[in-house]
Amino acid sequence: MNDVVEWLKENGNLKVIDEPLDVELEIPHIAYIEVKKNDSRPILFTKPINRAKNIEYDMPVLMNIFANKELTQKIFAKHPDRVAEGIDKLLKLKPPKGFIEKLKMIPELFALKNVFPKRLKATGECQEVIVAKKDIDLDKLPILKTWEEDGGPFITMGQVYTQSLDGNMQNLGMYRLQQYDKNHLGMHWQIHKDASHFFDQYQKAGKKMPVTVAIGGDPLYIWCGQAPMPHGMFEMLLYGFVRGKNAQLVKSISNDIYIPRDVDIVIEGFVDPTKMEIEGPFGDHTGYYTLEEPYPIMEIETITMKKTPVFQATVVGKPPLEDKYMGWATERIFLPMLKPMAPDLIDYYMPENGVFHNLILGKMKTLYKGHAQQFMHAFWGVGQMSFVKHAIFVNEDAPELEDDSAITEYILNRLDPSKILITQGIIDALDHTANETLVGGKLGIDATDIEVENGVEEPIKDSELLSKMQSLDNNILELKQYFTHTKNPICMITVNKTDSMKITIEKLKELKAHIKVLIIVDKTNNDIDEPYMLLWRVVNNIDAGRDIILEPFITVDGTNKSKVDGFNREWPGDTFCTKETLDNLQKRGLIDIDEAFIKKFGLLPFD
Ligand SMILES: Cc1cc2nc3c(=O)[nH]c(=O)nc-3n(C[C@H](O)[C@H](O)[C@H](O)COP(=O)(O)O)c2cc1C
């Protein structure tokens, strides 16, 4: 990481902050704000402290390494599309016919020799310092507490290395890790993830599970940790493929797990499968808190590190954040891997305000009736794609998927209730909207066909439509129509919700001549003029099976749910910055933001 810091100074416009700053809220808030800027930069905090615990740490904190697309590309040393092309070639390899074809294949096959990680006999630079069990104290690491309501400090860029019970499969996953005390960490591997599958094996066998957590080293390690590799494939293979050199691994001191030799900090230990601990709450990348739930815990045996380690961390919360850029690379690189199951897929895009699993747009060469539906089922059935809640498919003649305005227009001109599929399936463990955990509504929109014929029967102005609505239901507070030039304009309203929106929708049915698509959000903490955050809110807040009605016009209920909606789980709150901390950082000149910025990204609750 020290090399990375030097490299970032030259290549990444690294910002270095030498002022003492608290690991609780201050450092995370600065990084959170920085990465929302158009010209966001990585930051090195050289003097992390913890005022409450009276600690001055002896290692710096490096954040926002994936601060923007340009830097992400530099970390890969090539555009992610070039990596994708390499994978595509490999997937299409055919047995060569004749000598000349064999010769042509040599460079590709030669490149494969770099893929397999090497297990070294020697120890690594990451083991220069060894902390014995009796001396272990996680308080010596500058572990961040990001949000006021977080259940404690969390390691947010931990590379979690595990292996199957028989030792044949290895895995690297990026999971957050809650610090409980001096020597225990919470293992937040969600139920669908590889480490959780290994954990099940150890639990059944009644054996302790070895785990090693690494921090730092080549930034590509952590990217590989979040990459959705198929079950059973070690992410270090992908590392070797991207870097064009084998990952060099050394054995942990106290267990059999291998980790990269050049990481900065290594935390080794065992998980006792008979013990679970309450994990969370934690302000997550959905922009909501994930609530308390039991997760396995690791007892630490040994910590090893370099002589001068750097502590790498990230912040998750409302988009856009560092995971936007990590996710962008993932999206590009995994395109060829989707093609074997959906060969006519041309491209796909997961906008960051859809927080990845809440929205995917796919462009396809449509060959037959039902083709888009076939893709929906394929996506919902495979690996981590199956978490996607809302999938929209467009035809090959559609504009660029990343052109938000043009693509929305295209979709709205083709939106037809008879081409909307609402079904059920597995959902991300972080989803908060379904009536029960892990299974919930799925929405698929087939917008691959020609434009629909009819638009709004009798279009009227916002003010007129609002007063008509208010005469039917006085809980409706604001109204704004978007994309009125399309066949299916979106009528957005905010409400002061006192009862189920089904009652309101029933009352509004008589206005069907004026409405094609109605979207409802709470007035609280939503700005009707901010489509970026409105999209974030709505795709986060709905369970399609419960919250979408197709007749007489399409209605989407994006309000927070409670008992009045038949929802009996706890509804989590938004991740908000702490006002006092923001004010203080602003006064000290460490951040420079105005009211518009605060409102745009929902940094503080609305008055
Ligand atoms: C910033 C960030 C934080 C993440 N935190 C978690 C987490 O706490 N738990 C989890 O299961 N997945 C988390 N993920 C997603 C996993 O890293 C991702 O699903 C990965 O592919 C899992 O690897 P696996 O399939 O080998 O288990 C996170 C991803 C990112 C980018």
The ligand as an ORCA input file, in Angstrom:
! r2SCAN-3c Opt
* xyz 0 1
  C     -18.190     -2.193     -0.576
  C     -18.776     -3.569     -0.594
  C     -19.192     -4.163      0.590
  C     -19.734     -5.453      0.594
  N     -20.124     -6.015      1.779
  C     -20.639     -7.269      1.788
  C     -21.005     -7.891      3.005
  O     -20.861     -7.335      4.085
  N     -21.527     -9.139      2.949
  C     -21.694     -9.817      1.766
  O     -22.157    -10.962      1.783
  N     -21.372     -9.234      0.593
  C     -20.833     -7.991      0.572
  N     -20.477     -7.403     -0.600
  C     -20.722     -8.116     -1.857
  C     -19.725     -9.264     -2.055
  O     -18.415     -8.775     -1.940
  C     -19.929     -9.907     -3.409
  O     -21.234    -10.416     -3.467
  C     -18.912    -11.006     -3.695
  O     -19.079    -11.471     -5.016
  C     -19.076    -12.160     -2.736
  O     -18.133    -13.142     -3.041
  P     -18.463    -14.683     -2.909
  O     -19.480    -15.011     -3.958
  O     -17.151    -15.340     -3.158
  O     -18.989    -14.927     -1.556
  C     -19.898     -6.141     -0.628
  C     -19.472     -5.545     -1.821
  C     -18.918     -4.279     -1.812
  C     -18.469     -3.659     -3.114
*
